[in-house]
């Protein structure tokens, strides 16, 4: 006889977002920290590659410049908040030209029975 019990489904740790609300400040801060760490890791790799390719001067210079510029980029990205969403405000817009009646003051054609 088959068992009527079904295996337990794993529950999601967080609820599904069904609104257009902005992420919480804690989530935004965590995302900025993650971007900063990734950017600084790329900087570290580029400095190591600059040391590895010291005999190929043009390649070492590219990696060194990248390693020099990335801290500034990382700080700017870490301090930047996500852009605010553009609100779709319900405003009056005049009717399109193809929707305007032609000369509404004249009676036009009248059909009588």
N, C-alpha and C positions, 0 to 999 in steps of 0.2 A: 504494500500500500504506500502511495506517495505521501510525503510529508507536506503539510499545508504551510509550513513555515518557510519563508524565503530568507535567503542570506541577507544579513544587514548591509545596507548600502552605506558607504562612507559618507559622512556628513561634511559639508563644506564648512571651513572654519569661519568664513565671513559671509554675510548675506549678499545676494545679488543686488547691484545698484540699479534701480528702476527709475530714478529721477535724473534730471539734468543738473543736479547740485554739484558744485565744485568739490574736488577731493578735500578732505580735512587738512588742517595746517600740519598735523603730524605726518600725514602721508606725503604732503608736498615737501616737507623737510627731509623725510627719508629718501625721497627720489632725488633731491638735490645733493644729499650726502653721497648717494650711490654714484651719481654723475661725477662728482668731485673725485671719488676714489678711483673710478675707471680712468678718468683723464690723467690723474697723477700716476697711475700704473703705466699708462701709455708713455708718459714722460720718462719714467724710469727705464722702460724698455728702449726708448729712443736714445737715452744717454748711454746705455750699455752698448747699443748698436753703433753709436758714434765712436766708442772706444774700440770696438771690434774692427771697424772699417777705417782705422786711422791711416792705413797706407793708401786707401782710395780717398783722396782728399775731398773731392766734391761730394761724395756720399757721406763722409764724416761730418762735413759742414752742414749738410741738410739735416742730419739727425741731431746735431748740436743745436742748430737754430730751433728745431722743433722742440727739443728739450728745454730750451730757454723760454720759448713763447707759451708753452702749454700751462705753466703755473698761472699766468695771468688769465688765460682762457678759462681755466678751471675755477678760479675765484669768481670771475664774472658770471659764469654759468651757475655756480653754487649760490650766488646772491640774487639771482634772477628768479622771480616768481613766474608761474605760467600765465600767459595772457588771459585777460578776462574775456568771457564769451560775449559776443555781440548779441544784444537783446533784440528780438524782432518785435518792434513796437507797432501796434496797430494804429496806423495813421491814415488819414484821408488821402486818397489818390484820385485825381480826376479820371473820368471814364476814358477808355482808349478811343481813338478816332473811329475805329470800325464799330464801336458800340453806341455812338452818338446818333440820335435820330436826325434825319434830314429835314430841316425847316419845320419844327414841331408846331409853329403858329398857324400854318396853313391847314385847312381841313383835309386836304388830300382826297383820295378817291373813297367814296362812300358806297357801299353795296347795300341795296334795300331789297326786300323780298317782294 
